[in-house]
Amino acid sequence: MLSDNDAVPYDPPGSVPASEALFARAKAVTPGGVNSPVRAFNAVGGTPRFIRSAQGAWLTDVDGNDYVDLICSWGPMLLGHAHPEVLAAVSAAVARGTSYGTPTEPEVELAEELVHRAPVEEVRFVSSGTEATMSAIRLARGFTGRDVVIKFAGCYHGHVDALLASAGSGLATFAVPGTPGVPASSTELTVVLPYNDRDAVSKAFAEYGDRIACLITEASPGNMGVVPPLPGFNAFLAEICATNGALFISDEVMTGFRASAQGHWGLDGKVEGWTPDLVTFGKVMGGGFPAAAFGGRAEIMRRLSPEGPVYQAGTLAGNPIATTAGLATLRLATDDVYAHISAAAETVKGAIAEAFGAAGLPHVIQNAGTMFSVFLTDEPVTDFEGAKRTDEQAYAALFHSMLDQGVYLPPSAYEAWFLSSAHDERAVQQIIDALPAAARAAAAASEGEKK
């Protein structure tokens, strides 16, 4: 693996910045020039930065600019980038071969680690969060013999057709496709409800209770910004599912081993004496590699092929490199790691509040565990409609001011911010130092928008 000193930066012709040149090349061969939409900077404007390397809490782009990283690969890099012990484990695994298409020891060890740490009895590995949620829903339908799925507006569970849905015309009506390419037949068995709304959930179960296979929710939504469940909400969901014979799926692709860790799962869940029927995992459990999983009670999981009739398969599922990286990461995720990240997050959140307050910029900071979001609005956000009140133009100004000062925020106002155990005093201080000017830029953009 190349070190920063060994890496050869891309040198574009003339004076065009390397990121701009690469973006132009990418757009000629890839839709929008990116392989996941948020990377295109469409929400904030400008040219995306093409990253050459990363180390600890820092990103280095192809033009040689360094940034404090506040996305951490959208969550997985709990230990920071290129952690030496993870790299050593992965390097040793690569030397043994990269994929066999057979069972391997690392996948058994990682499964044991997940079962030990999380409220599941058995797990099945897949390669992405989308596969995990898709498979969990198929299993729930196969186990219950029912067909209706409930989800919440603003919760993202991957690009599964049935879940790329928008609410129908009534509070508890079936959904409509949320994007071209998804036929109505794929969403006609999905009900989309407002998040944190117990009455809406009760109404949906009253109407479709004996048809509902499952309810799926993010343990704490992070894909409309961080919107924690109101106290007792997840426990309420688990209870109403159990009462009506439906399965409760807690999507922990983002929160697992980030917000839900150290035996505290579902955020307000296990504390109140309940556990989900099925849980989906990703991000941290892959240690930066494409790996995900879903798990739950043994009686449910054993309905999967080859033990049961519900089919699910994947050639690269349980890949030895990805499972090795995930196992190394989880074994290094000690109480001290979580304590360090929590302390760093509290420092950054305090600095945000101080800088934004001084600039007169309306804001709300919300967190779930170590992940948090800044909404540029003056009211707490409890659902997707509330999240949409955030000032997107002001956020774009904030983003670019921070980027110019060497801090890489999520290039969207509707994403979570992440830190790692590698965010040391120097990295945190750079964030703090950048905030006052960025807050003033955002406040000016907000005032300009109003005029």
C-alpha angles and dihedrals in degrees: 000000000000119000121218088262093051097044115107112219119222108256111204121203117268121352099317111127112251094240091054092049092048092047091054090050092046093051089056092059107021129051106261089352093274140084096222120035102232090060091068094075090230090138094054104024129233133075121314117241115243108218119221100184144344134211127180108318094346138092123199119201129210090263091058097254118144124216135184102241117232097168099055091199087309092303113321098099096080090151096040127252125318095003104194097228093048090047091050092051092047093046091053091048093049090053088060093052135284106243134005108173087229136095113281137194097242092059091054091049093048091047089052090050092051093047090049094049104034137050095261133105098200135014138197120206125227133168104248143022090248090058090048096054093040091052094044091054092048089050092048091052092046093048097047099033088227132118114204121099126196121206135163130248110254095023112115120205101172129279097305109150095230091051098046087084139130126214117273126234096281136050095257103020127124117275132253126223112282096202138026111267094044110102120220088243089066095057102033090097095047123094116199116202136182111267119251090016109130094178092056091050092049091050092050092051091046089055102038105014098129091046099048112108096180149341115225124196138159108254083235116358113243101164097076088041118283109313109169120210113260113253110292095004097120091045089052090052092050091049097048091047091051092047091053099041094249126130122246112222116196109200105213097164088119103024100040110113087356108066097359107053145121092045095309105116132174088019097254093018119089090035087066094049104259136105130198120258091227132013129195121211136192141127106051094030089064096050091224096318126107100269135129139159145192126213146162145137114356093236089059098040092050090067086075122100131290089031096035141016101267107100123220130148144158132186095215096035109128091015108188094231095049094044091048091053092047093048092049091049095049093047089054093047096099130164088263090058093053092044091053094049092046092051092048091048091051090051092050093046090051091051091049092052092049096047096043092046091052090051093049090240114154110233146158122202115204129179144183110197109310096343119086143167136209114221115195094220133093100237132070113262117231102159145013094276089055092048090055090064090074115115104249095184092053090048091053089055090048092049096051094044090052091045091052088053094051102264119121112210125180106283091232134062090227102062137091124253118228136197130187139210086263092065097107131177093281094052094045091047091053089055091048093048092051096050103077096056091041091051091051091050091050092047091051091050090050093051091046090052091052092051 
